[in-house]
Amino acid sequence: MGFAQEPLVADVKVQGGKRTKTSFIKKIIKLQKGMVLDSMIILEDMERLKRLPAIAHAYFQVFTSEDKSRYDVFYNIEENFTLIPFANLFTSSNDDFAFRIGLQEFNLLGRNITFGGFYQFDVFNSYGLALKAPYLFSSRLGLALNYHDFTTQEPVFFDNTTADYRYNNKGFEVLGLYELNFKNRIEFGFSLFTEDYEYLSGATNDLVPQALNVDKHLMKFIYEYNSLEYFYQYLEGFRSQLNFQYVGSSNANLPEFLIGFNDFAYFHRVGQKGNWASRLRLGLASNVETPFAPFTVDNNLNIRGVGNTIDRGTGAIVFNTEYRHTLIDKNWFVLQSNVFVDGGSWRNPGGGLGDFTENQNIRVYPGVGLRFIHKKIFNAIFRIDYGYGVTKDASRGVVFGIGQYF
C-alpha cells in the first residue's frame, strides 16, 4: 500500500478481555491514538502482552476508519485463568513425605498484580505471602512485597561429615521494579530477616556452633535482559538475569558476604513441535570457610536426580540443556516429552577456583521427563523428571514440580 502521507491511528481497541481491565492494557501498550501506524510498535506490544500472566495469546487487526483517512487497530487477547491453586509433593532430606500447597492470583483487580501464599510441611511447618505489582505506579514503575517464615531440616557439611540442623528463616522483603524499556528491567530493594540454626543430630565440632540466632539485612539488585518471543508453550530467544546481593550479619559465625550469579538462558524452536532450551548459571560468593555456604547442590534448583541439598559451596557453574517435544497438542491440553542433561561443579568453602575441575565436585545427570500442560491456565505445567548420575558416587531420582524447570 502507498500513502500520500503517513497513516495515523484513529483508535486502539482491545477485544477479548473479560477480567483484564482495558484501561490497564492501554496503560502499558505503546501504540496510542493519533500516533503514526507503526508495525514495529504493534509487534512489540504483542510480545509485551503475551508476557503477562493473564494473557495466553495476543494478535492484532488493522481496519480503515469510517472517514477512510485513518486506521483502527484492534488488539485481540486470549486470557488465561489466573486464580491458581498448586501442590508440590517431594521427599525431604531424611526421606520423609513432604508437600507444599498454595494459592496465587496472577491478575488481581484485572491489573496484572500477583498475590498469593503457600503452606509447606517438610518435617517442620513453613508459610509465606507475596505481592507483586510491576505496573503499580506507572507503565514502568512497580513494587513487590514478600513475607516468609520458612523452616526446614538442613544438612551442614564440615570435616567430611554431616550434621542435621533445624533451619528457620523469617523476614520480609521490599523491592522496587522498574522497566527501562521493553527488553531491559531492574529490581532494587532490601530485606530484613533472622536466621536460626538449631542442631538436631549427626557430627559435631567445637568450632561449629550447635545453635545460632542471627539478625541479618540484605540489599538486592537484579538486572534482566529479555528478548524472548512466546507462542503458547514454545519459546524463542535469549534471556539473561543478573542477581547481586550484599548480606550483612550480626554474628561472626554467619559473617557478612557478597553473592552474585547470572543465569543465561537460550531457547530455539526446532521444527513445528520441538523446543531446545539451555541455561547456564555462573555464580560466586565471598569465599568464607563456613559450613553454611550459600550455593547448594539440590534436585529442585540445579541438578535433577542429585538429591535434596547434598552439598554446599561458595561458587557454582551449572549448565542445563533439554529438548522438549510436543507429543499431543489439543485446544487446551499439551503433552511434552523431555530429554535433558544437567551438569555442574562447585567451589568448596575457602577453596580455590581449581575446585571447579576436581572430580568430586563435578556432577553430570542425564535424564528424561514429561510435561502435562494446560494452555488456558497460567503456568499450569506439571513436570516429572528422572535423572541418573554418571559421575563418581552418583545417585538417581525422580523430581516433581510445577512449571518448566527453567
N, C-alpha and C positions, 0 to 999 in steps of 0.2 A: 504494500500500500504506500502511496505517496501523499504527502500533506503539504499544503501551501504554507502552513505554519505548524509549530509544534503542537501535537494533540494534548489537550488538557483533560483532567479528571473532573467530571461533573459531580460524582459522588462515589463513596466506597460503602458498599452494603455487605453486611455479614449475615450469612444464612446457615442454618443447621444447628445453631446453638440453642440448647434447652436450659442447661444450668449455668453455662458460662455467660457472663454479662457481656452484652455487645459493647457497652461503654469501656469495659476492660480491654477487649480486643482492639478497639480503636485507639486506646491509650498507648498500647505497646507497638503497634504496627507503624511503619514509616510512611507509607503512601497515604496522602491526605487530599481532601477536596481542594481543587484549584491547582494542584501540582501538575507538572508535565507527566504524561503517561510514560513510565519507565519500567521496562520489563525486568531489569536487574533488581530494582527495588521490590517489585512484586515477588520475584523468586526468593529474595532474601526474607520477605515477610512469610512466605510459605514455610521455609525452613524454621523460622522463629516459632511459628505456631505449632509445627509438628514436634518441637522440643518440649512443649508444655505437657505436663502430666494429664491435663484434661482433654487433650486432643489426640485422637488416634491417627487422623489423616486430614490433610487440607489441600484444596485445589482452588483455582480461580477461573472466572469467566469475564470477558470484556464485551460490552454491547454499546452501540451508538445510542446516545441520549436522545430524548424526544426532539430537541431542537437540531439534531444532526451535526452539531458543531463540536460536541464534546463526548466524553465516554463515561459510562457507568461501569464500575468494576465490582464484581461480586466475589467475595471471599467465602468459600463454602467449607465448612468444617464438619468432621465426623467426631463426635465426642466419645471419650472413654467413660466407663463407670469408675468413679474415683473414691467411693467410700469402701475401703478395702480392709477386711479382716485378714490376719495372717497367722500362721502357726509353723514353727520350725521344731523338728524333733531331732535330737542328736544324743551322743553319749558324752559324758563328762570326762574329766581327767582320770577318774577312778572307775570308768566304765559303767557308772550308774546312769539310769534313764534321766534325761533332761529335756526341757522344752522351753520355747518362747512363744507367747501368744500376744497379739496386739490388734489395734485398730487405727487406721490412718485415713484421713480425708485429705485428698490432694487438690481439691478445688473448693475450699471453704469460701462461702459467700459469693461463689462464682468468679473469684478473682485470683485464681492460681495460688492460694495460700494453703500451705500444708500444715496440718495439725494432727498429732497422734500420740499414742503412748503404747508401752509394752509392759508385760509382766514376764519374768523369766524364773524358772526353777532349775538350778544347776547345783545340787547339793544345798545351796542357800537361795534365798529369795532376792530378786532384783526387780527394779522398775525404773521407768524413765518417761519423760514428756518432752515433746519437741514442737516448736512453731517456726515456720519459715515463710516469710512474705517477701519475695525478691523484688516486687514492684510496689511496695507499701507506700513510699513517699513520692515516687515519680516513675517514669518509664525506664529509669536506670537504677534507682536507689531503693534498697530494701533493708530488711532486718531479720535476724534469726536468733531465737532463744532456745536454750536446752537446759533441762534439769535431769540428773540421773542419780540413782542410789544403787550401785552395781556391786554385787558380792559374788565371788567365785572361789573355788578351790584351785590354787595356782601352784605349779611346781617351781621351785627355786633351785638353781644349779650352782654347785661350788665343789671344789676339790674332787672332781669326777664322781660326785654323789648327788643325791636329790633329796629335798625335803618338801613337804606339802604345807602350804600356808593358806589360811583364810584371808582372802584379799578383799577389801572394801574400798570403793572409790565413790565419794559423794561430793557433788558440786553442781555449779551452774555455769553456763557459757553465754556470752553476748557477742554477736558478730554483725558488723555492717557489711552489706552486699552492694557492690557497685559494678555496673556493666559499662565498660569503657566503649565498646562497640559490639557489633553482632558476634564477633569471634573471640573477644577478649573480655574477661571479667576478673574482679578481685574480691577477696573477703579479708576483713581485718577485725580482730577483736581480742577478747580476753576471757579467761576462765579462772574461777576460784574454786578449789576443791581440797578435799582431805583424803589422803591415802592411809589405810590401816592394814598392817600385816600382823597376823597372829599365827604363831607356829602350831601345827596340828600333829605332824608325825614325820618320821624319816631322820636323815642325818642331821647332826648338829656340829657347830663350830663356835668356839668362844668369840671369834671375830664376826660372826654372823648373828645379829640380834634375833631373838625369838618373838619379839613384839616391837612394832613401830606404829606410831600415830603421828603423821606429818602433815602440816598445813602447807599447801603449795599454791602458786599462782602461775598462770600460763599466758603468754602472748602468742597469737597465731596470725600468720599471713598466708593466704592462698592465692595463687595466680593460675588461671586456666585459659588455655587456648583451645578452641573447639571449632573445627571445620567439618564436623560430621553431617552427613545427609541421611535422613531417615525415610524408610519405606516399610511401614509395619514392622516386622521382626528383623528386617535387613538393615545393616549399617554400611556406610561407605565413607572413608576419610580418616583424618588424623585428629587426635586429642592429646594434649599434654597438660598435666596438673602438677604444679609445684606446691608443696606444703612445708612451711618453715615455722618452727616453734622454739620459743625460749621458755624453759620450765624452771622457776625459782622454788627453792625449798627452805624450810626452817630447821632441817636436820642434816648433819653431815653424813649419816648413813644412807640417805637418799639425796645426794648432792644435786645442786643446780646443773642443768646441762642444756645444750643446744641440740636440736634434731632437725634434719631436713631430708626430704625424699621427693623424688619426681617420678610420676607414672607417665610413661609414654604409651599410647595405645593407637594401633593401626588396624583398620577394618577394610576389607576388599570383597566386593561381590564377585562370586565365581559362577558364571552362567546365570540361569534363572532361579536356581534353588539353593545355591551354595553361598556361604559367607565364611571367609577366613578372618580370624581375629587374633591379634597378638598384643601382649602387654609386657613392657619392661619397666621394672622398678629399680632405681638406684637410690640408696639411702645411706647416710652417715649420721652418727650422733657423737657427742663428746665421749672420748674413749676412756671412760671411768671404769676401773676394775671393780665391778659390783655384781652380785648375783641377781640384781633386779634390773638388768639391761632392757632397753626399750623395744628393740626389734625381736619378734618372736617367730618361730617356725611353727605353723599351725594350719590344719586342714582348711579352716574356714576363711583364711586370709591369703594364702600364697601357694601351698603345695597340697593338692588333693591326694588323700590317702596316707599322708605322713603321720597323722595323729594330732591330738589336741595339745598345743604348747609343749613341744618336745625339746625345744632348745631356745636360747636367747643370745643376742649379740648386740654390738654397738655399730654394726654396719650390715647392709644387706644388698645383694644383687639377685633379683628374681626375674625369671622370664617364663611367661605362659603363652602358649600358642595352641590354637584349636581350629578345627574345621567343622562348621555347623552345616548340616544338610537337611533341608526340609523334606520329610517323608510324606506328610499329609498336610494339605492347606485347604481348609474349608472356609466358609463365610466368617466363622467366629473362632475356629479351633485350628491350631498348628501343632504338629508333632515333628520335632527336630531330633536327628541323631548328632552325636558329638564325638570326635576323636581328638585327644589332646596330649600334649607333653608339658609338664610343669617341671621347672628346674630352678635351683638357686644355691647360693652359698652365703655364709655369714662370717663376720669378723668377731672373734671372741672378745669379751670384755677385757680391755687392757692389752689386747694383741695388736699385731701389725697388719698392714694391707696384704701381706703374704698369706694370711689366714684364708683368704678367699680361694686360694688354689690348693688348700690342704684337703686330702681325700675325705677326712672325717667330717668336714664342714659342707661338702657338696652333696646335694640330693637331687635325683632325677626320677620323676614319676610319670610314665606314660599311662594312658587310660582311655576309657570310653564312657559315654553317658547319653542321657535322653533329656529332652526339654518338652514339657507339656505347656502350651501357650494359649491363653485366651486373648484374642485380638481386640476385644472391646472393653477389657478391664486393664487399667494401667498397671504395668509391672506384674501382671498375673502370669508369671513364668515359674513353674515348679521344675526344679532341676534335680537330677540324681546322677552322680558320677562315681566311677570306680577307678581308683588309682593304684598302680602296682609299682613299687620301688625297684629300681635296678642297680642302685648303688649300695655301698657297704652297709650292712646291718639294717637294711631297709624293711619297712613294713608294707602293708596294703590295707585298703579300707574303702568303705562307701561313704560318700558325703552328700547330704541332702541340703537344699536351700531354696530360697525364693529369689527370683531374678537371675539374670545371667551372672556367671562367676566374675566377669569383668566387662 
